[in-house]
Amino acid sequence: MTRVKSRVTLWRPLAPATCHWPLATDHWPLATRPLPLRPLLVLLAVVSTVLPLSAREKTDVIILKNGDHISCEIKRLARGILTVGTDSTMDSVRIKWQDIKTVTSKFLFTLEDDQGQIYVGSLEPAGEVGRLTVVGPQPGNDLDHLSIVKIQALEENHWKRFSGSADLSYSFTKASDRQQFNFSGDILYRTERYSGQLTYSSTIGTSNGETDQDRQLITMVGTREFSGRWLAYTQTSFSTNLELQLDGRFTALGGPGYNLIQSNRALIRAIGAGAYTNETYLDQETQQSAEGFFMIDSQFFKLYSPKVDVINQLAYLPSFSKWGRHRLEYYAKARIEVLRDFFVTVTFYDSYDSDPPSETAVKNDYGFTTGLSWSFRK
């Protein structure tokens, strides 16, 4: 399908929505609550819908530093890897961005550099090797290749803007009749300035037929990026945790963010926001509170084989309604590719509450899991 070159259409963001899925309900005791399937089914439905569609003509030209010429369809640049489609193979070809000498395309793309500046237009070689010029609605002259961290084709079909992943693990110990099931997944929709992401994670554990671990978390995040690395950040989430006696916690927050580091190998982002929380603990009345939200999100990646992703997220939430109470949420994940788009994953999480409403609840819950992961367009 030929891309329209005369007009750029900017898609609107996915608006964060309040979650109404039955992750917690008064009709189910916490220890015997069934695994919620609706979020999982939604993720799988979206993944199954995102199928390869017809491609446009492959007239883009890439010249490598070793002299090779490639006629192709440029799809995207992300994390130091340029993904293209060629007539000679059914699969996408991935090229290290640092190995490319010149790039030429008459079609429209959105580019972003390491300072957060956005460019929109077609691509032409500049005067020197390793530099390019953007010609179009938002032009850029003589840009250094290594300063460009994102290139995205302006697709007419919005399905190609989706990416995502799914992680799965299961363990069983006969001696203690112990079983544990872990599932997590995410769906990301991105436009030139906006992005929306839905994530879900679930950990269910049983010993001798009794549920002793039940942790659910579903989160929707929306961002709007501005020039100069600034962004607007919104998040809604719902969680339950048997270990903490947390029957249900809904949180909505919003505030500014800043990309401290943005390159082809790393992204480090700081967020500061105000939060509203509505939570219910086992045998306790529902409480509403105002909190602060301060998060550092760091991602380190290597997309050429084998792919490696390392994610660290640390969030600090001081309570404004109950002075002295504060919560910490930490999440870490490492993925190493073993087959194309299939990974071995290691995940660690830690939740801490200095003063939970329930006097019998523990203050800290943490866990460690390993499993397999699959991703698309990541």
Secondary structure, DSSP 8 states (H G I E B T S, - for coil): ----SS--------------S-SS-TTS-GGG-----HHHHHHHHHHHH----------EEEEETTS-EEEEEEEEEETTEEEEE-TT-SS-EEEEGGGEEEEEEEEEEEEEETT--EEEEEEEE-SSTTEEEEEEEE-EEEEEGGGEEEEEE--SSGGGGEEEEEEEEEEEETTTTEEEEEEEEEEEEE-SSEEEEEEEEEEEEEETTEEEEEEEEEEEEEEEE-GGGEEEEEEEEEEEETTTTEEEEEEEEEEEEEEEEESSSEEEEEEEEEEEEEEEETTS--EEEEEEEEEEEEEEEE-SSS-EEEEEEEEEEEBSSSTT-EEEEEEEEEEEEEETTEEEEEEEEEEEESS-SSTTS-SEEEEEEEEEEEEE--
